[in-house]
Amino acid sequence: MSREFRHIVRVKGTDLDGSKRLLYGLTKIKGVGVSLANAIVKIAGFRPDIRLGELTETETAKVEDIISNPTKYNIPAHLLNRRKDQITGQNLHLVTSDLTLRTRMDIDHMKNLKTWKGIRHSLGLKVRGQRTRTTGRKGKAVGVKKKAVITAAREKEKRGE
């Protein structure tokens, strides 16, 4: 059976570079880190040095199934990104747009409850206890606005003060 190399591989709705090694190529999927990708490669039984573009369609489908249902393949719970979900109480692993949507829902839930983290999110401030005195100003003017000061000084000179 000859393997045809694919330069772009689509896994879980994400286009991946086929020239990358399997382990690091999988990390380009939002919600899949190096540890989970390593567990996926071991469970699927692939060689760690194989390129992503060398996978066949059935092997790609197997990888997608492992990512979709990691608990079915006995992946440890500490590798999942949604343990003891608030709604279902189960260990879940969310990827791509599901992860983004659920994160946004969690932040909105905190804002509605008016928790400390929710208030910080709504104000656009740091949430996890970082310092804010000097960092994280996000485009606000810091210090003196030189242009305004210079024009004010020139106008003062013209008036003869």
N, C-alpha and C positions, 0 to 999 in steps of 0.2 A: 504494500500500500504506500504510494508516494504522497508525501506531504507537500501541499502547496503553501507557499509563504504569503501571508496577507499583511499588507503594510498598515492597514487600519482595521482594528478589531472592535466590534461593538458588544459591550458587556453592560447589562443593566442600564441601557439607555445612554451610555457614555462611550464616545469614540476614544479608543486607546491606541497609542503608538505601538505598532507591531514589532519594532526593532528593540524595544525595551525587554529586559528580563522579566519573567512572569511575576516574580515577587514584587518588584518595584513598579511594574506596569499596573498591577491591581490597585496600588495605593493612589492612583489618579482618580479612582472612583470616590466621590464624596461619601465619607462614612467608613471607608476601609483604610486602616492604618497598616503599618509594617507587621505588627504582631498578628493581626487577624489574617493578613495576606499570607504570612508564613504558615499559619494553621491551615488555611485553605489549601495551600500547595501540598502540605503533608497529608491531609485527609484525602485529597484527590489522587494522590500517588504519583504526582509529576516530579520530574527531575528539577531541582532548584535552578539549574543553569539554562533551562529551555527558554526560548524567546516567545513572546506573546503571540507573534504572527505565525508560529509553527503549530499552534493548537488547531485541531479540526473543529468542525461545527458541533459534534457530539461532546467533545471535551470542553468547549466553550459553554455549552448548555449545562454541563455538570458543574462548572465553576459558578454559573449564575444560580443554579439550584442551591449550592452550598451557601452562597451569599444571602439568598432569600430565606433559607431555613437553617440557620447555623445550629440550632438546638437539636434538630433532627439528626445531625451528623456528630453529635456529642462534642461540639466546640465548648470550651469552658465558659461559664457565665461571666468571668471577669474580663473577657475579651469583647463582650457585647456592649453597645453604647446606650442601651435603655433597659437597665435592670430594674425589676420590680416596678413596672409601669404603673402610674397612678390610676389609670382607668381600668386596665385589665388585671394588673397584679402579676403579670407574667414577665419573663425575661425576653426582651425583643432586641432586634438589631435593625435599625433603620438606615437606609442609604438614599443617596441622590435627593430628589425633591421631597420625598417623605420626611427625611431628616430636617430639611430646611423648614418645612411646614410645621412640623411638631415643635421645633425650637421656637418658632414665631408664636405658636399657640401657647407655649409655656410662659414666654415673656409677657404676652397679653394677659394671661391668667394672673401672673404676679402683679401686673399693673392694676387689674380690677380688684384684687385683694388688698391693694395698697401696702404691700410688704416693703421692707427696706430696699430689697433688690429691685422691686417693681418701680419704686419712686426714683431710684438712681437711673434705671433704664429710661424712664419717661423724661427725666431731665437731661439725658445725654451725658451723664457723668460716669466715672469709673465705678464698677459694681463690686469688684472683689478685693476691696481694701487697699488699692494702690494709692500712692500719694498723688495729690492733685494741685499742690501749691505751685509747682513749676512745670509739670508735664501734662500732656493730654489736653492742650488748649484748643486743638482742632481749628486753626485758622483765625482765632480771635487775635486782635492786635495786642502785642506784648510790648511794653515800654512806651517811649515817646513816639508820636507820629511826626517824623522829621519834616515832611512836606508841609504840613499845617503850621508847624512852629516857624519854619523858614519864611513862609508867606506872611505870617502875622508879624514877624520881626521886620520885614521889608515894608509893610504898610505902616508900621510904627515910625520907621525912618522917614518915609515920605511925608508924614504928618508933622515931622520935626520934633518928636517927643524924645 
